[in-house]
Amino acid sequence: MVNRVRMAVVGGQRGGAFGNVLASMADAIELVAVCDLNPLVLAHWQSKYPGIATFDSYEKLLDSPMVDAVFLATPMLIHARQAIQALRAGKHVLSEVIAAHTIEDGWELIETVEQTGLTYMLAENYIFTRENMMVQQLAHAGEFGEITYAECGYIHDCRSIFHHDDGRLTWRGEYIRDYNGAPYPTHSLGPVVKWLGLGEEGGDDFEELVSLSSNSRASVDYFCERFGVEHPGAQAGFWQQGDTSSTLIRTKRGVLISLRVDLQSSRPHNMVHYGLQGTKGAYMGPRFDGESPVIWLENESAEDKGEAEWKSLWACAPKWEHPHWQQWSDEAMAAGHGGGDLFVMKEFVAAVQGHRKPVVDVYDAVMWSSVFPLSMKSVAAGGAPVRFVDYRQNRLKTSIK
């Protein structure tokens, strides 16, 4: 039997959302430790998982010989530094999104993985939802023909988590205050990248982007209503990030990808804002809870009379359901993020135990995450085109020990 991966959760409050998934995989994962600065969070973990070791120092956790791998569920702007620290300490890394927020951190993260030979995976769970994996099956089988366009978006009003109860900004609030680009791109781009096969050997990849941001209005209104006109967040010009950022990405083979990120506008959450257009078919994700994703395929419409019509994606399930969902659908639906959390953990453990490249490796992670710093550069230049960095240049030289 392959030894279980001894895992530590870093960032106990956010990491708590994955506690049930980790516990359900006790045959493959041994949950040995949690690290957090808040003693109340640590106490909660100890009450729920008796015997778990607790750390209030990341450095002390990394010194522990009981830990094989860390799951980073910490603020975004420290993901890269913490991942690099862990790899240099001999730990495998599963990191929440995004992987890095600067181009330089991306290079250092790649170099560290190459030097250590350890497993690094980005915990991008949206690529594993049922509908996204089914569309991937269809796309890879050529059912859409040649894909020419994709659209995606993360549209989620997060203003309530920009602040503490007393009005002080959380790290998320500081993020929106200080940066202006496409601040949270990978949930949207991850599935599209997998549909298009970007970054695969001999395949297509990102070429350049242009990005623009709207005015910043929604958070000003929110903070004014919540904390009064004297709060800094209620002042015009306080928030750098526009309410909506719109980024167009062109791939090396000429596929166009439209990405929208909106963390502030007042509206219901839509975690499945996707679309795909090919020469022989098209896909549209649902717009709201309860609406079905729809698909149209030319080769299944030969007998259509009159105009072409959409049909529910779920009608394709008997033929195109992904094997993961055929095998683990009940367990997946008990997990978070549309089932994605379960498959993230399964893939990471399989990669560590099998000494193989994970489905979202360090090159993918850094490439997708680089949309944020590159989009900031484009926004600052009035929407000027910005070319992607060739992070994959040494990929063939890397082996996992």
Secondary structure by P-SEA (a helix, b strand, c coil): cccccbbbbccccccccaaaaaaaacccccccccccccaaaaaaaaaacccbbbbccaaaaaaccccccccccccccaaaaaaaaaaaabbbbbbcccccccaaaaaaaaaaaaaacbbbbbcccccccaaaaaaaaaaaacccccccbbbbbbccccccccccccccccaaaaaaacccccccccccaaaaaaaaccccccbbbbccbbbbbccccaaaaaaaaacccccccccccccccccbbbbbbbcccbbbbbbbbbcccccccccccbbbbcccccccccccccbbbbbcccccccccccccccccccccccccccccccccaaaaaaccccaaaaaaaaaaaaaaaacccccccaaaaaaaaaaaaaaaaaaaacccbbbbccccccccccccc
